[in-house]
Amino acid sequence: MNTENEIQADDQPETSEAAAQAEQDAMADAAREAEAEALEAEAEAELAGAPAPEPETPDLAAEVAELKDKLLRTMAEMENTRRIAAREKADASKYAVTNFARDIVRVADNLGMAMMMVTDEARQADKNLDNLCVGIDMTMKELLNIFESYGIKPVAAEGQPFDHNVHEAVQQVENTEVPKGTVMQVLRGGFTLQDRLLRPAQVIVSTGGPSAAEVANGGDENAPAPAEGAQQAYEPSAAEPGTNLDQET
């Protein structure tokens, strides 16, 4: 009996200590929870009191400058396109008869060849032949007038200084009476359409005698050119052949 009482007495302190420990653990847990709740409440309060972040303000001046630059570029491109279209339209209208003109000038070639084949003696000997030549000559003049109305003009060649822009030399002849580099004879006439070369003139060029520059300088090719307004050996009545001619055909 005494032994059982002693065992019960020994168990009571252990039970009390376990209860006390459990109570302490519970209090510690409650304290931690309270501390966590306090920290959470404090964080929520800080978030609630903090100002909201401001949205990023766009750079309006930069956007306006960029849009203005794009607008100016677009307007410049449109203006260039308009000018190109207008020039192409004008060229298409101006040179629309190019292919036809190349073919029709052959008629002038044939009329010219017909006139060249008849000598003055033959015309004087045969009145009918002379009348025929007169008719051919009138037809040739009328044809050239029609050419000019459409902007087709003959190239000045005979007696002119050779110009590679509008002349095609097919032969060179020595002639001391004709200045060097001068067109002596035209074998086939050349023509221009508006400001473009339609066909160069086939010519015979002199290689003998002093050049046109030597004649102008009194026989000395290295002498300085005469002053403006001085007497010239050769004074063209129009602009020099080949001036402002486009070589596109």
Residue frames relative to the residue before (quaternion, step in Angstrom):
aa qw qx qy qz dx dy dz
M 1.0000 0.0000 0.0000 0.0000 0.00 0.00 0.00
N 0.6628 0.4999 -0.2958 0.4725 3.44 0.89 -0.95
T 0.6313 0.5413 -0.3356 0.4425 3.54 1.03 -0.76
E 0.6597 0.4988 -0.3170 0.4642 3.64 0.88 -0.81
N 0.6412 0.5198 -0.3336 0.4553 3.57 0.96 -0.79
E 0.6436 0.5199 -0.3287 0.4554 3.53 1.04 -0.78
I 0.6366 0.5265 -0.3248 0.4605 3.62 1.02 -0.81
Q 0.6569 0.5014 -0.3125 0.4683 3.60 0.94 -0.86
A 0.6414 0.5235 -0.3237 0.4580 3.56 1.05 -0.80
D 0.6549 0.5043 -0.3177 0.4645 3.55 1.05 -0.74
D 0.6602 0.5226 -0.3165 0.4367 3.70 1.00 -0.72
Q 0.6057 0.6004 -0.3596 0.3786 3.61 1.04 -0.69
P 0.6671 0.4750 -0.3406 0.4619 3.65 0.81 -0.76
E 0.6414 0.5245 -0.3396 0.4451 3.62 0.98 -0.76
T 0.6406 0.5193 -0.3168 0.4686 3.58 0.99 -0.78
S 0.6512 0.5153 -0.3096 0.4632 3.56 0.95 -0.83
E 0.6595 0.5005 -0.3132 0.4652 3.54 0.96 -0.84
A 0.6445 0.5145 -0.3282 0.4605 3.64 0.98 -0.77
A 0.6475 0.5178 -0.3176 0.4601 3.52 1.00 -0.82
A 0.6507 0.5147 -0.3119 0.4630 3.52 0.99 -0.87
Q 0.6539 0.5161 -0.3135 0.4558 3.60 0.97 -0.82
A 0.6463 0.5218 -0.3134 0.4602 3.53 1.02 -0.87
E 0.6433 0.5242 -0.3145 0.4609 3.54 1.04 -0.85
Q 0.6457 0.5182 -0.3158 0.4635 3.57 1.00 -0.82
D 0.6494 0.5178 -0.3190 0.4565 3.60 0.97 -0.84
A 0.6428 0.5252 -0.3167 0.4590 3.53 1.01 -0.83
M 0.6557 0.5061 -0.3095 0.4671 3.54 1.00 -0.88
A 0.6433 0.5206 -0.3253 0.4576 3.60 1.01 -0.79
D 0.6435 0.5201 -0.3191 0.4621 3.58 1.01 -0.83
A 0.6529 0.5145 -0.3073 0.4632 3.51 1.00 -0.90
A 0.6459 0.5185 -0.3217 0.4589 3.58 1.02 -0.77
R 0.6556 0.5058 -0.3197 0.4605 3.57 0.98 -0.81
E 0.6423 0.5187 -0.3250 0.4612 3.55 1.00 -0.83
A 0.6515 0.5147 -0.3158 0.4593 3.55 0.98 -0.87
E 0.6502 0.5125 -0.3171 0.4627 3.56 1.00 -0.84
A 0.6491 0.5155 -0.3164 0.4612 3.59 1.00 -0.84
E 0.6541 0.5062 -0.3158 0.4649 3.55 1.02 -0.83
A 0.6374 0.5276 -0.3283 0.4556 3.54 1.04 -0.77
L 0.6557 0.5055 -0.3122 0.4659 3.59 0.97 -0.84
E 0.6514 0.5178 -0.3131 0.4577 3.56 1.02 -0.83
A 0.6494 0.5111 -0.3069 0.4722 3.54 1.02 -0.88
E 0.6433 0.5210 -0.3205 0.4606 3.57 1.03 -0.78
A 0.6502 0.5101 -0.3165 0.4658 3.60 1.01 -0.82
E 0.6450 0.5150 -0.3208 0.4645 3.57 1.00 -0.82
A 0.6408 0.5253 -0.3239 0.4566 3.54 1.04 -0.78
E 0.6462 0.5126 -0.3215 0.4651 3.58 0.99 -0.80
L 0.6542 0.5078 -0.3149 0.4637 3.57 0.99 -0.86
A 0.6648 0.5093 -0.3046 0.4538 3.56 0.98 -0.83
G 0.7237 0.4414 -0.2515 0.4671 3.57 1.01 -0.75
A 0.5858 0.5928 -0.3789 0.4024 3.64 1.16 -0.43
P 0.4938 -0.6544 0.4739 0.3214 3.66 -1.02 0.75
A 0.5346 -0.6282 0.4655 0.3208 3.57 -1.14 0.72
P 0.5356 -0.6323 0.4357 0.3515 3.62 -0.99 0.72
E 0.4404 -0.7057 0.4955 0.2499 3.56 -0.93 0.98
P 0.4771 -0.6594 0.4889 0.3139 3.66 -0.98 0.78
E 0.5725 -0.5992 0.4351 0.3521 3.55 -1.16 0.63
T 0.3332 -0.7501 0.5439 0.1745 3.55 -0.84 1.04
P 0.3859 -0.7320 0.4998 0.2557 3.67 -0.62 1.00
D 0.4629 -0.6583 0.5211 0.2844 3.56 -1.21 0.66
L 0.2318 -0.8257 0.5017 0.1133 3.55 0.06 1.33
A 0.6323 0.5442 -0.3425 0.4321 3.59 0.98 -0.78
A 0.6581 0.4992 -0.3117 0.4696 3.58 0.98 -0.84
E 0.6517 0.5113 -0.3219 0.4585 3.59 0.97 -0.80
V 0.6381 0.5195 -0.3251 0.4661 3.60 1.00 -0.82
A 0.6585 0.5073 -0.3122 0.4600 3.60 0.94 -0.87
E 0.6555 0.5113 -0.3137 0.4587 3.59 0.98 -0.82
L 0.6696 0.4905 -0.2994 0.4705 3.58 0.94 -0.89
K 0.6307 0.5286 -0.3329 0.4604 3.59 1.05 -0.74
D 0.6440 0.5177 -0.3210 0.4628 3.58 0.99 -0.83
K 0.6520 0.5069 -0.3151 0.4677 3.59 0.95 -0.86
L 0.6476 0.5253 -0.3194 0.4502 3.57 0.99 -0.82
L 0.6637 0.5034 -0.3042 0.4622 3.58 0.92 -0.91
R 0.6478 0.5147 -0.3218 0.4604 3.59 0.99 -0.82
T 0.6536 0.5147 -0.3100 0.4602 3.57 0.98 -0.87
M 0.6535 0.5089 -0.3092 0.4674 3.58 0.98 -0.86
A 0.6449 0.5156 -0.3239 0.4619 3.62 1.01 -0.80
E 0.6489 0.5101 -0.3149 0.4686 3.59 0.96 -0.83
M 0.6516 0.5098 -0.3155 0.4648 3.58 0.97 -0.82
E 0.6544 0.5071 -0.3171 0.4627 3.59 0.99 -0.80
N 0.6413 0.5133 -0.3227 0.4703 3.58 1.00 -0.79
T 0.6456 0.5157 -0.3164 0.4659 3.56 0.98 -0.85
R 0.6482 0.5186 -0.3193 0.4570 3.58 0.99 -0.82
R 0.6666 0.5014 -0.3080 0.4576 3.58 0.94 -0.87
I 0.6452 0.5158 -0.3229 0.4619 3.57 0.96 -0.87
A 0.6622 0.5034 -0.3082 0.4616 3.58 0.94 -0.88
A 0.6542 0.5073 -0.3174 0.4625 3.58 0.98 -0.81
R 0.6585 0.4986 -0.3176 0.4657 3.60 0.99 -0.81
E 0.6547 0.5021 -0.3183 0.4669 3.58 0.95 -0.82
K 0.6385 0.5165 -0.3313 0.4644 3.58 1.02 -0.73
A 0.6593 0.5025 -0.3099 0.4656 3.57 0.97 -0.88
D 0.6565 0.5022 -0.3160 0.4657 3.60 0.97 -0.82
A 0.6395 0.5303 -0.3302 0.4480 3.56 0.98 -0.83
S 0.6837 0.4627 -0.2860 0.4865 3.58 1.04 -0.76
K 0.6769 0.5273 -0.2844 0.4276 3.55 1.05 -0.87
Y 0.8032 0.2456 -0.1004 0.5334 3.53 0.98 -0.91
A 0.2681 0.7983 -0.5026 0.1957 3.58 1.16 0.54
V 0.7209 0.4358 -0.2431 0.4810 3.59 1.12 -0.64
T 0.2827 0.8009 -0.4994 0.1709 3.61 1.20 0.27
N 0.7059 0.4563 -0.2766 0.4658 3.58 0.73 -1.03
F 0.6457 0.5074 -0.3194 0.4728 3.58 1.00 -0.80
A 0.6467 0.5306 -0.3223 0.4431 3.58 0.99 -0.84
R 0.6306 0.5353 -0.3397 0.4476 3.60 0.99 -0.78
D 0.6892 0.4682 -0.2825 0.4755 3.57 1.04 -0.72
I 0.7028 0.4928 -0.2913 0.4223 3.59 0.87 -0.90
V 0.5931 0.5683 -0.3876 0.4183 3.62 1.10 -0.49
R 0.5400 0.6085 -0.4121 0.4102 3.60 1.21 -0.30
V 0.5758 0.5660 -0.3800 0.4513 3.57 1.17 -0.53
A 0.6381 0.5098 -0.3207 0.4797 3.56 1.00 -0.79
D 0.6109 0.5459 -0.3510 0.4534 3.60 1.05 -0.73
N 0.6844 0.4917 -0.2925 0.4519 3.58 0.85 -0.93
L 0.6466 0.5033 -0.3273 0.4707 3.58 1.00 -0.77
G 0.6467 0.5173 -0.3175 0.4620 3.55 1.01 -0.79
M 0.6473 0.5096 -0.3176 0.4695 3.57 1.00 -0.82
A 0.6255 0.5375 -0.3391 0.4526 3.60 1.03 -0.74
M 0.6658 0.4906 -0.3050 0.4722 3.59 0.98 -0.79
M 0.6540 0.5230 -0.3145 0.4470 3.58 1.04 -0.76
M 0.6518 0.5496 -0.3185 0.4145 3.61 1.07 -0.64
V 0.6890 0.4449 -0.2705 0.5041 3.59 1.21 -0.41
T 0.2928 -0.7676 0.5487 0.1549 3.57 -0.74 1.06
D 0.6345 -0.5285 0.3994 0.3981 3.54 -1.26 0.38
E 0.6331 0.5364 -0.3442 0.4394 3.60 1.00 -0.73
A 0.6519 0.5111 -0.3196 0.4601 3.57 1.01 -0.80
R 0.6471 0.5129 -0.3249 0.4612 3.58 1.00 -0.74
Q 0.6647 0.4952 -0.3097 0.4659 3.57 0.99 -0.76
A 0.6782 0.4939 -0.2950 0.4572 3.57 1.08 -0.68
D 0.7826 0.2261 -0.1144 0.5686 3.60 1.08 -0.63
K 0.3458 -0.7669 0.5063 0.1899 3.56 -0.45 1.24
N 0.6409 0.5260 -0.3330 0.4490 3.59 0.97 -0.79
L 0.6427 0.5090 -0.3199 0.4748 3.58 1.00 -0.78
D 0.6307 0.5270 -0.3324 0.4625 3.56 1.05 -0.74
N 0.6498 0.5053 -0.3188 0.4698 3.60 0.97 -0.82
L 0.6271 0.5320 -0.3315 0.4624 3.56 1.05 -0.77
C 0.6607 0.5015 -0.3068 0.4667 3.58 0.95 -0.83
V 0.6130 0.5342 -0.3466 0.4677 3.56 1.08 -0.70
G 0.6562 0.5053 -0.3093 0.4673 3.58 0.97 -0.84
I 0.6412 0.5106 -0.3244 0.4721 3.59 1.00 -0.79
D 0.6499 0.5173 -0.3163 0.4583 3.56 0.98 -0.85
M 0.6490 0.5044 -0.3195 0.4715 3.60 0.97 -0.79
T 0.6382 0.5197 -0.3212 0.4683 3.57 1.02 -0.81
M 0.6408 0.5298 -0.3184 0.4553 3.57 1.00 -0.83
K 0.6693 0.4941 -0.3019 0.4655 3.58 0.92 -0.89
E 0.6562 0.5050 -0.3154 0.4635 3.58 0.96 -0.81
L 0.6344 0.5292 -0.3245 0.4606 3.55 1.05 -0.79
L 0.6554 0.5009 -0.3106 0.4723 3.59 0.98 -0.80
N 0.6189 0.5317 -0.3445 0.4643 3.60 1.07 -0.68
I 0.6476 0.4966 -0.3152 0.4844 3.57 1.02 -0.80
F 0.6013 0.5534 -0.3528 0.4557 3.59 1.02 -0.77
E 0.6913 0.4953 -0.2902 0.4389 3.56 0.81 -1.01
S 0.6236 0.5468 -0.3450 0.4394 3.59 1.06 -0.69
Y 0.7228 0.3762 -0.2301 0.5320 3.59 1.21 -0.47
G 0.6224 -0.5896 0.3284 0.3964 3.57 1.23 0.40
I 0.5296 0.5960 -0.4224 0.4311 3.61 1.26 0.30
K 0.0320 0.8189 -0.5675 0.0794 3.57 -0.50 1.20
P 0.4873 -0.6569 0.4807 0.3162 3.59 -1.06 0.70
V 0.4529 -0.6679 0.5256 0.2693 3.54 -1.22 0.63
A 0.4204 -0.6847 0.5333 0.2647 3.58 -0.87 0.94
A 0.0219 0.8419 -0.5352 0.0647 3.59 -0.65 1.06
E 0.7442 0.4261 -0.2681 0.4390 3.60 0.44 -1.15
G 0.8132 0.1932 -0.1857 0.5166 3.56 -0.83 1.10
Q 0.5997 0.5628 -0.3569 0.4431 3.59 1.28 -0.08
P 0.5605 -0.5532 0.4696 0.3991 3.61 -1.17 0.41
F 0.5429 -0.6352 0.4345 0.3362 3.56 -0.97 0.83
D 0.0533 -0.7789 0.6247 -0.0152 3.56 -0.90 1.03
H 0.3562 -0.7735 0.4820 0.2061 3.57 -0.41 1.20
N 0.5611 0.6119 -0.3929 0.3954 3.59 1.20 -0.28
V 0.8165 0.1896 -0.0761 0.5400 3.59 1.03 -0.74
H 0.7058 0.4127 -0.2583 0.5146 3.59 1.28 -0.17
E 0.1596 -0.7527 0.6320 0.0923 3.54 -1.21 0.66
A 0.2453 -0.7922 0.5445 0.1259 3.58 -0.38 1.26
V 0.1198 -0.7988 0.5880 0.0426 3.57 -0.73 1.09
Q 0.7964 0.0629 -0.0286 0.6008 3.57 1.25 -0.28
Q 0.1804 -0.7545 0.6210 0.1117 3.56 -1.23 0.63
V 0.0978 -0.8034 0.5873 -0.0021 3.56 -0.88 1.01
E 0.3826 -0.7040 0.5504 0.2346 3.57 -1.00 0.89
N 0.1742 0.7574 -0.6072 0.1655 3.54 -0.76 1.09
T 0.3039 -0.7964 0.4976 0.1602 3.56 -0.37 1.26
E 0.6348 0.5435 -0.3353 0.4350 3.57 1.21 -0.33
V 0.7075 0.3904 -0.2409 0.5375 3.58 1.26 -0.29
P 0.5088 -0.6594 0.4474 0.3259 3.63 -0.79 0.92
K 0.5750 -0.6045 0.4325 0.3419 3.55 -1.09 0.74
G 0.8074 0.2571 -0.2085 0.4884 3.54 -1.03 0.85
T 0.5421 0.6018 -0.4060 0.4233 3.58 1.22 0.43
V 0.4692 -0.6644 0.5050 0.2889 3.56 -1.03 0.79
M 0.2386 -0.7977 0.5442 0.1030 3.56 -0.64 1.17
Q 0.8147 -0.0135 0.0694 0.5756 3.57 0.92 -0.88
V 0.3002 -0.7337 0.5853 0.1703 3.55 -1.14 0.73
L 0.2404 -0.7833 0.5600 0.1228 3.57 -0.70 1.09
R 0.7777 -0.0261 0.0224 0.6277 3.55 1.10 -0.70
G 0.4469 -0.7300 0.4551 0.2456 3.53 -0.71 1.11
G 0.3103 -0.7312 0.5783 0.1862 3.52 -1.22 0.60
F 0.1628 -0.7901 0.5866 0.0719 3.56 -1.22 0.50
T 0.2057 -0.7316 0.6328 0.1484 3.53 -1.30 0.49
L 0.2181 -0.7382 0.6233 0.1379 3.54 -1.22 0.63
Q 0.7944 -0.0882 -0.0190 0.6006 3.54 -0.39 1.31
D 0.7659 -0.3095 0.2284 0.5152 3.61 -0.49 -1.10
R 0.6025 0.5421 -0.3644 0.4586 3.59 1.21 0.40
L 0.4866 -0.6453 0.5010 0.3096 3.54 -1.15 0.66
L 0.2666 -0.7744 0.5579 0.1340 3.52 -0.72 1.11
R 0.7711 -0.1429 0.1306 0.6065 3.55 1.00 -0.88
P 0.3951 -0.7189 0.5074 0.2640 3.63 -0.80 0.90
A 0.4775 -0.6451 0.5125 0.3052 3.55 -1.24 0.50
Q 0.3104 -0.7295 0.5804 0.1863 3.56 -0.93 0.95
V 0.0080 0.8422 -0.5300 0.0983 3.54 -0.52 1.23
I 0.3504 -0.6558 0.6161 0.2599 3.52 -1.46 0.20
V 0.1867 -0.8118 0.5513 0.0463 3.56 -0.75 1.12
S 0.4201 -0.6978 0.5271 0.2426 3.54 -1.07 0.81
T 0.1597 -0.7838 0.5941 0.0852 3.56 -1.06 0.83
G 0.6573 0.5091 -0.3139 0.4586 3.60 1.24 -0.07
G 0.7252 0.4068 -0.3143 0.4580 3.51 -1.30 0.39
P 0.6648 -0.4978 0.3594 0.4254 3.57 -1.23 0.21
S 0.5276 -0.6289 0.4661 0.3301 3.54 -1.15 0.63
A 0.6809 -0.4746 0.3546 0.4306 3.55 -1.27 0.23
A 0.6365 0.5236 -0.3308 0.4597 3.60 1.08 -0.72
E 0.6463 0.5140 -0.3180 0.4658 3.59 1.03 -0.80
V 0.6378 0.5152 -0.3293 0.4683 3.57 1.01 -0.77
A 0.6642 0.5055 -0.3052 0.4584 3.58 0.94 -0.83
N 0.7456 0.3811 -0.2041 0.5072 3.59 1.12 -0.73
G 0.5935 -0.6147 0.3597 0.3749 3.56 1.17 0.40
G 0.7452 -0.4103 0.2194 0.4777 3.59 1.04 0.68
D 0.6683 0.4460 -0.3007 0.5139 3.61 1.23 -0.20
E 0.3153 -0.7845 0.5034 0.1782 3.56 -0.38 1.24
N 0.7048 0.4598 -0.2643 0.4711 3.60 1.12 -0.64
A 0.4758 0.6725 -0.4506 0.3438 3.58 1.23 -0.07
P 0.5739 -0.5966 0.4178 0.3745 3.60 -1.11 0.56
A 0.5799 -0.5945 0.4324 0.3512 3.52 -1.15 0.64
P 0.5623 -0.6065 0.4276 0.3648 3.62 -1.04 0.63
A 0.5879 -0.5939 0.4220 0.3515 3.52 -1.18 0.64
E 0.6378 -0.5407 0.3881 0.3875 3.50 -1.26 0.49
G 0.7681 0.3118 -0.2542 0.4981 3.56 -0.87 0.96
A 0.5384 0.6144 -0.4137 0.4018 3.61 1.24 -0.18
Q 0.6409 -0.5281 0.3924 0.3955 3.54 -1.27 0.41
Q 0.1813 -0.7908 0.5802 0.0717 3.57 -0.81 1.03
A 0.5067 -0.6407 0.4812 0.3182 3.54 -1.13 0.67
Y 0.7844 0.1122 -0.0506 0.6080 3.53 1.16 -0.67
E 0.0247 -0.7955 0.6048 -0.0282 3.55 -0.70 1.11
P 0.2640 -0.7789 0.5449 0.1634 3.60 -0.25 1.19
S 0.4493 -0.7066 0.4867 0.2490 3.52 -1.04 0.79
A 0.7664 0.2297 -0.1381 0.5839 3.57 1.21 -0.35
A 0.7223 -0.3956 0.3141 0.4724 3.54 -1.29 -0.12
E 0.6262 -0.5528 0.3948 0.3827 3.54 -1.15 0.62
P 0.5245 -0.6407 0.4429 0.3438 3.60 -0.86 0.87
G 0.7614 0.3644 -0.2756 0.4599 3.50 -1.04 0.84
T 0.5077 0.6581 -0.4330 0.3488 3.59 1.27 -0.18
N 0.8620 0.0079 -0.0535 0.5041 3.54 -0.92 1.03
L 0.4150 0.6850 -0.4976 0.3330 3.56 0.97 0.81
D 0.3180 -0.7281 0.5789 0.1831 3.53 -0.99 0.91
Q 0.3749 -0.7649 0.4842 0.1998 3.56 -0.79 1.04
E 0.4582 0.6643 -0.4743 0.3518 3.60 1.21 0.06
T 0.1191 -0.8020 0.5834 0.0481 3.53 -0.88 0.94
